[in-house]
């Protein structure tokens, strides 16, 4: 059991890092081309003052909604690799994480 945990943790760390990088870069592209799509503020957005805008959950959700909607076709070709990466990695990482969680719970003494 412990033999599988280290490689699984490495895969998750790398995949989440690539996913977060893609979200950050896609936010930059959207903010430069269509800033009205990611110009969102919630009631608790003041907690994220001084941080990058994409760190605000409202903005991050706006970026994901653009990535999974037809609005992504309206962006330039620069955004296409990031959209594709988000569309592929988010479900795969979630399924992989759930699989690791199930194996850990079932294999626990």
C-alpha positions as CSV (number, residue, x, y, z in Angstrom):
1,X,0.0,0.0,0.0
2,X,2.7,2.4,0.9
3,X,4.5,1.6,-2.3
4,X,1.7,3.1,-4.3
5,X,1.2,6.2,-2.2
6,X,4.5,8.0,-3.1
7,X,4.1,7.7,-6.9
8,X,0.4,8.7,-6.6
9,X,1.3,11.7,-4.6
10,X,3.9,12.7,-7.2
11,X,1.4,12.3,-10.0
12,X,-1.2,14.4,-8.1
13,X,1.4,17.2,-7.3
14,X,2.5,17.5,-10.9
15,X,-1.0,17.3,-12.3
16,X,-2.3,19.9,-9.9
17,X,0.6,22.2,-10.6
18,X,0.1,22.0,-14.4
19,X,-3.7,22.6,-13.9
20,X,-3.1,25.6,-11.7
21,X,-0.6,27.0,-14.2
22,X,-3.1,26.6,-17.0
23,X,-5.8,28.3,-15.0
24,X,-3.5,31.2,-14.2
25,X,-2.3,31.6,-17.9
26,X,-5.9,31.3,-19.2
27,X,-6.9,34.1,-16.7
28,X,-4.2,36.3,-18.1
29,X,-5.4,35.7,-21.7
30,X,-9.1,36.3,-20.8
31,X,-8.2,39.4,-18.8
32,X,-6.3,40.9,-21.7
33,X,-8.9,40.0,-24.4
34,X,-12.3,40.0,-22.6
35,X,-11.9,41.6,-19.1
36,X,-15.6,41.8,-18.6
37,X,-15.8,37.9,-18.4
38,X,-13.5,37.8,-15.3
39,X,-14.4,41.1,-13.7
40,X,-16.3,39.6,-10.7
41,X,-16.3,40.5,-7.1
42,X,-18.1,38.7,-4.3
43,X,-19.0,40.0,-0.8
44,X,-15.9,38.4,0.6
45,X,-13.5,39.4,-2.1
46,X,-11.8,41.9,0.2
47,X,-10.0,38.9,1.8
48,X,-8.1,38.5,-1.5
49,X,-6.8,42.1,-1.6
50,X,-3.1,42.1,-2.5
51,X,-3.3,38.6,-4.1
52,X,-3.5,37.8,-7.8
53,X,-7.1,38.2,-9.1
54,X,-7.3,34.6,-10.1
55,X,-6.8,33.6,-6.4
56,X,-10.3,35.0,-5.7
57,X,-12.7,32.0,-5.9
58,X,-15.3,34.1,-7.9
59,X,-12.7,34.9,-10.6
60,X,-11.3,31.3,-10.6
61,X,-14.9,30.0,-11.1
62,X,-15.4,32.6,-13.9
63,X,-12.2,31.3,-15.6
64,X,-13.4,27.7,-15.3
65,X,-16.8,28.6,-16.7
66,X,-15.2,30.2,-19.7
67,X,-12.9,27.1,-20.2
68,X,-15.9,24.7,-20.2
69,X,-18.2,26.9,-22.2
70,X,-18.5,27.9,-25.8
71,X,-17.0,31.3,-25.0
72,X,-13.5,29.6,-25.2
73,X,-13.9,29.6,-29.0
74,X,-14.1,33.4,-29.0
75,X,-10.6,33.7,-27.5
76,X,-7.4,33.8,-29.5
77,X,-5.3,30.7,-30.4
78,X,-3.0,31.5,-27.5
79,X,-5.8,30.3,-25.1
80,X,-6.5,27.0,-26.8
81,X,-3.8,24.9,-25.2
82,X,-4.7,26.1,-21.7
83,X,-8.4,25.5,-22.3
84,X,-7.6,22.0,-23.5
85,X,-5.4,21.3,-20.6
86,X,-8.1,22.4,-18.1
87,X,-10.8,20.4,-19.8
88,X,-8.6,17.3,-19.7
89,X,-6.8,17.6,-16.4
90,X,-9.7,18.7,-14.1
91,X,-11.8,15.5,-14.6
92,X,-8.7,13.2,-14.7
93,X,-7.2,14.7,-11.5
94,X,-10.5,14.4,-9.7
95,X,-11.0,10.8,-10.8
96,X,-7.4,9.9,-9.9
97,X,-7.8,11.6,-6.5
98,X,-11.0,9.7,-5.8
99,X,-9.4,6.4,-6.9
100,X,-6.4,7.0,-4.5
101,X,-8.8,7.9,-1.7
102,X,-10.9,4.8,-2.2
103,X,-7.8,2.6,-2.4
104,X,-6.4,4.2,0.8
105,X,-9.7,3.8,2.7
106,X,-10.3,0.2,1.5
107,X,-6.7,-0.8,2.2
108,X,-6.5,0.8,5.6
109,X,-6.4,-1.7,8.5
